[in-house]
Structures are given as structure tokens and as C-alpha cells.
Amino acid sequence: MSAAAQPTYSTVETFEDLEALAGEWDELVVAMPRPSPFLLHGWLVEWWRAYGVTGKLAVAVARRDGRLVGALPMHIRRVGAARVAQFLGAHESALADALVAPGEGPEVVAGLLAELGRRPYDYCDVFGLPRASLFARAAGARLTEIERVEAPVLLMPNGWEEAYLAKTSSKRRNLHRRRLRQLAETGRVEFVVGRTREELEPLLEDAFRLHHLRWAGRPDGSTFGTVDGQAFHRAALRRLADSGVLRIVLMRVGDRAAAFHYFFELADVMYVHRLAFDPALARYSPGLVATIETLRVAAEDGMRRVEYLGGGERYKLELSDHLEPLYQGLGLARNPLGATGAGLRVAAIQARKTLKRSERLQRLYLQGRLPVGRRTQKDDGDSD
């Protein structure tokens, strides 16, 4: 390969230069082994517009003969005394990773990390890494990976009905039908599917209201329930709606919104984003009823894989095939301050995981679901 054909590296540090990548960025996202909708260009631009005031862009890019062949979507912000490099999207960057064009090798990722290393940061804190991450592979022993999210996955190669029959017993299916009938007894049940911008925008407002009902007074780490977060989600919807990657399924009971399921469609994969239900109807499992309808809609729209992305809640595990966990990576320290900061973050996360696991085991014991003196492999493998 001639020297002229070698990739060149640079860093995008301004909003205008990030905007200018629109025409070629998403091709790299779709080429990922597990494409992340949270790395789509429109999503990142609006996230940075909403949250970039406290940080600095540090998006490393690689070009070969002028063509974009790699990118590392990062920013740097202060956390205490340390300057921390994170993915754009921060703690909501599920499946984030280095982006490379088909046919490019690991040397491009190494070059992107080297380009990032020219920026002034103390350590990296990257959330959402998939297993066998390109970023983690290039970082090697310099990065500590901690499993953070179980991320169940459902496969629907032959559509929803076959998957549903395979994953549930007749007793469970009867229960689901009974819950739907019970909801119908309180009011007419209607499902509304939003695919276009005109359909999605009013449904998003219903989703905000349901999210507030569900999470008011309870801890919610998402941006969906904050004023600034809702402004971001409105802007991101406007940017992405015309590309056809967004869906909202809203269930109405009578004249009120009862549950919603907001998800992405990318490369024939459904990615769960947010869902909530009216707690006043909780006895009828409106969230589960809406999820079942949503999975049917996704299959009808051609999606054959479902990435739940979050934790291993019971309803997800019941309607899934396996787990493909997501990880948080900490390391690539540049100095003693960075090494200390990364080490403290690792220790804090591991302590929190241990505490949550202990709380979960205690609840199971008190409920009579965990035999005394016995710990199963699943219990040992629980993550927060």
C-alpha cells in the first residue's frame, strides 16, 4: 500500500465541523457489528447541542483518500479535578464503540486512539461498550471493563407469532389475553403507531406525560424526565423522524394514554429506547400488554432482532433468547491524577454492584425464593 493511501487522522472540535460529517457518518454506524442508534449523526448533534456546554468536542476521525473510514465519537469534560474523555451521549450511549468502514483493520482504531491521545484528558470513562468492542480491544490492558447492563436479546427470524409461541407457555399467553380483556373492560383499547414526524411528535408528548406518571418521586437516571432532556428528545426526533428510524407505539384505554413503547429501527433490528405506563392501571399490566403489541408491530415492519439494552427485568427475560451484556470501560490514564480517578471510579462501581446484588438476594430470601445456603450461578451473575 502506498504512503498516499495511508489513513490520515484529525480531531473534530467544533459544532460546525461535527455538523459537516452528516453525509458520511451514518454509513459507519450501520457497518457496526451491533449498530448503535445512539451514534446516529442527528442524535449526536442534538445531544451535543443540548449538553455540550460543559465539555469539549474531541471526535477523532480517520480518512483514506479523502473518504471517512473511521471515527471515535468522544468529548472531554471535567469531573472533579480530572478531565475525563467519554463517548458522546455519556451514560446513555448504549452500544457505543469505535466506528470503522468495512474492510478497514484494527490499525485504524489504534490510530483513532492515538489521535484522541493528543487531546488534553486524564482518563477515559466510556459506557455502553459491547462485548468484543473495537475500542476495548485496541486499548488492551490499559482499560478495565466492568459489566453494567445484562441487555437481553430476542430473535424473531420467522416473525413475532412464532417467537411468542416459543418463548411463552399457554398459561402465560392466556394471562396476557386476560390482561388485555381487563383493560378493555375499563375502556376501549386502541394502539396507535407513529412512524412519521407528524405522527411521532404528539405521541412523544404523551410519552413524556406517561413517563412522569410512572417515575414521579422515583429515581430515574434518564434524560427523558427533565426539562432539558425533553427539549433534547424533541429536537432529536425532528432530526431523525424523516429517516424512518423512530417508532412510538401508544396504547390508549378509553380517552387516556395508558402505556407507550419508544424504539429505534436500524438495520432490521429493534432497539428499545423508553417505555412507561400509567401506574393507575398497574394491576392490568399495561406495560406488558403494550410491549407485546410493540413486538408484533416491529416484526410486521421487518425487524428480526430485538435489543432490549437495559437490565434483566422479568418481562424481558421471558421474551428473550440470551444476554449480550454492555460494559463500562475505565482507564487509558495519562498521569497519576487519571490513574487515581479511574481507580476510584472502578472501586465505586464495583461496590455499588456488590451492594445491589446483596439487596436483591435479601429480597429473594425474604420472599422465600432463595433457598438458605444456596446461591445459583444466575444469582452470582446478576449485575446492576
N, C-alpha and C positions, 0 to 999 in steps of 0.2 A: 504494500500500500504506500503510495507516495506521501511525502510530507504535506502536500497541499490538501490531501484528503483526510488528514487527521482532524478530529473534532477540536473546536475552539470553545473556550468557556468564558462566561461573563456573569455578572450579577445584576438582576433587575432590582432597582432600589426606589423607583418612583411609581406612583399610581398610574401615570400616563403610560409608562413602559409596560406595566402589567396589563393594562387595557389593550395595548397593541399586540399582545400574544393571542388574541381571541381567535384568529383564523386558523391557528395550527395547534393550539394547546389540547383541545379535547380529543384529537386523534391519539395522543399519548395516553390519555385516561382510558379510552376504550381498549387500548392494547394491553392494559394491565391484566395479569392472571385473574385477579378479582377486582374488576374496575370499581373505583370508589366514586359514587355520585357527589360526595363532598369535596372532590377535587375538580369538578367541572368548572370551567373558566368563569361562567357567570356567577356561580355560587361563591367562588373565592374572591372575585372582585367586590361583590356586595358585602361579604364578610369583612374584607379589609376596609371598605368604606365605613362600615359600622363600628369596627373595633380597632382599627389600625392606629388610632390617635396615640395610644400608649406604647407603640413599638416602632420598629424599623423594618421595612421590607428587606429580605435577603434571599431572593429567589434565584438560585443558581441555574443556569441554562447551558446546554451544550448544542452546538450547531456543527453540522458537517456539510461542507459545500453550500452554506447558507441555509440549510434546512434544519429545523428544530428536531433534534434526536434525543434530547434528554432534559429533564428538569427536576429540581428539588424545591418544592413549594414551602419555603421557610420564612419566618420572621424572627426578630430578636426583641425581647422585652425585658425590663427589669423585674426581678423577683427578689425583694430584699436588696442586698448589696450586689447580687450576681446578675450578669447579663445572660439570659437563657434563650437558646435557639429552639424554636418549636415549629411544628407544621402550622401553616395557615389553617385556621379552624380550631386550633388549640385542643381542648378536651372533647370537642365534637367532630374530630377528624377521623372517623371510623374508616379503616382500611387504607389510611394514608401511607404512602411509600414513595420511593424514588420512581420517577417516570422515565421510561426509555422506549424508543421506537423499536418495532420488530426488526430483528436481525442485529441489533446492537448488543455488544458484550458487556461484561462486568467492568471493563476498563472505563466505560462511560460513567458508571455510578461512582467509581473511585475518583474520577476527575471532578464530578459534581461535588463530592465530599471535600476534595481538595480546594475547590473554588469557595465552598462555604467556609472552609478554614481560614480564608483570607479576610473574613469579616470579624469584627471585634465581639466575640462572645466567650463565656466562661465554661459552659457545658450545654449539652443537648438534653431536652426533655420532650420526647416525641410519643404521642398517644395514638393508638389505633393500628399499630403495625400488624399485618397478617403473619401467619406462620411462614417461614422461609422468605422473609422480607428481603428485598434487594438492599435497602438501607442497612439493615442489621447485618447482612452478610458482608457488606463492604466495610462496616465498622469493626466487625470481628469482636475480639475480646475487650475492646475499648468501650463496649456498650453492654450494660446489664439489661436483660429483658425480663419483665415480670408479667405473667398472665393477669389480665384485668377483666376481661369480658368473655363469657362462655360462647356467645354468638352461635346459637343453633341454626341449622340449615335444613330446609325442606326441599326435596327433589320431586318434581312433578313432570317426568318425561312424557307421560301419556295423559296429562291433564289433571284437573283437580279431583274429579269424581273417583278416579282410580286411586289416587294418593289418599284421599279421605277414607275410602274403604279399607285401605291397607293400614292406616295409622290409628283407626278407632274401632272399638267394638260396637256391636249393635246396641248395647246398653248405652254407650256414650252418645251414639247418634240419636237414639230416642230421647235422651236428655236434652240434646241440642234442639231437637224439634219441639220438645215441650217448652223450653225456654222461649222459643220464638212464638209459640201459641200464647203463652202467658203475657208476653209483651203485647201481642195483638189484642188481648182482652182489655188492655188499658188504653188502646188507641190504634188506629190504622198504622201498620208498619210499612215504611217506604224507604228504599235505598236510592240515593242519588249519587251518581258517579261524575266527578269533574275531571275533564281531560284538557279542555281549552282554557285560555286565560279568563274568558268571560264566565265560564262555569266555575273555575277554581277560586277566583277572588272572593265571592260571597261565602263559599264553603270554608275558606280559610278563616273568615271572621267567626263562623260557627265553631270551628275547631278551637280558636282562642277562648271562646266562652266556655266550651266544654272542658278544656284544659284547666281553666280557672276553677270551675266547679269541682273538678277531680282533685286538684292539688292545692287549693287554698288552705293555708295553715300547715302544709306538709312540706318536707324538704324536696326540692326539685332542682336538680343541677343543670337543667337545660336552659337555653335562651328563650324557650317558647312562651314562658310566662312573664317575662319582663317587658317594660315599655320599649326599651331599646331593642330587645330581641324581636319583638313583634314587628317593629319597623324594618329590621333586617329581613325577616321572613317575608314580609310583603314585597320588599324590593327584590329579593332573590326569586320569588315567584314570578314577578314581572319579567325578570331576565330570562328565566328558564321555561316559562309556560309554553311559548311558541315552538320550542324544540320537541315537545311531546314527551318529556321525561317525567313529568309530575302527574300524580293521580291523588285525588281525595275521594274516599267513599264515606258518605254521611248517611247514618241511619236516623230517620225521623219516626217518632211514635206520636201519633196524633199530630198536633201542630208544633211540637217542640223537637229540637235536636237531642238525640239520645246517646249517640256514640259516633266517633269518626276514626278513620284509619288513613293516615297521610303517608304516601310512599313514592319511591322513585322507580322508574323502569329504565334500565340501561343494559344493552346487550342481552335482551331476553331474560333478565334477572330482576326480580322484585326486591327492593331494599326498603325495609321498614324504617320509617323516619319518626313519626309521632303518632300516638293514639291515646284516646281517653274516652270516658263515658260519664253520664250523669249519675252520680252516686245515689240519687233518689230512687233509681231503678236497679240498684246493685243486686237485689235478690233474684232478678231475672237474667243475670249475666249478659248485659247488653254489649259489653266489650267483646266477649267471646262470640256472640251471635254476629256482630259486625265483622269480626276477623274472618269468620268462616265465609261470609259473603264476599269479603275483600279478596280472599284467596281464590274464590271462584272467578271473580272479575279479572284478576291478574292472569289466571290460566286462559281465560277466554281471549285476553289481549295478547296471548302468545308467550307469556313468561313461564319458564320451566324450572326455575330455581328460586327459592326464597331465602334471602339473607335477613334474619331477624336482627342481627347485630348486637342486641342487648344481652341481658343476663338470662339465666336458665329458668325463667318462670315456668310454672307447671303447664300453662296452656301452650307455650312454645315447645316444650319438650314433647308434649303429646302429639303435636303436629309438626314433628321434625324427624330427620333421619340421623343426624350426627351433629357434633360440635366442631366448629373451626375457630378456635379462640383468637382473640385480639390481645395485643401486648402493648405495654408501655416500655419504651427504651430510655435509659438514663446513662449518660456517660459522655465520651469524647471530650473529657475535661482538658482544658488548655492550660491550667495553672492550679496552684493549691486551693484557691477560692472555689474554682469549678469542681475540683475533686471533692472538697468538703460539702459543697452544695448538693452535688449528685448523690453522694453517700448518705446525706441526711434525708433526701427525698426517697431513696431506696428503703432506708430503715423505717421511715414513716409509713410508706405504702405497705410494707410487709407487716408492720404492727397492726395497721388498720385491717388488713386481710385476716390476720390471726384473730383479732377481736370479733370481727363479723362472723367468722367461722364458729367461734366459741358461742356467740349469741344464737346462731342458727341451730347448733347442736343442742343447746339448752332448751330452745323452743320445741325441738323434736322430742326431747326427753320428757318435757312437761306434758306434751300432747300424747305421750305413750307410743310414739312412732319410732323410737330409737331404743333397742334393747340395751339393758345395762351391760357394760363391759364389752360391747361390740361396736366397732367402727368399720363401716364399709368403705370400699375403695372410692365410691362416689362421694361419701362424706369427706374423705381426705382430699378429694379433688375439687371441692367447692371453692369458687372464687367470688370476690365481692362484686 
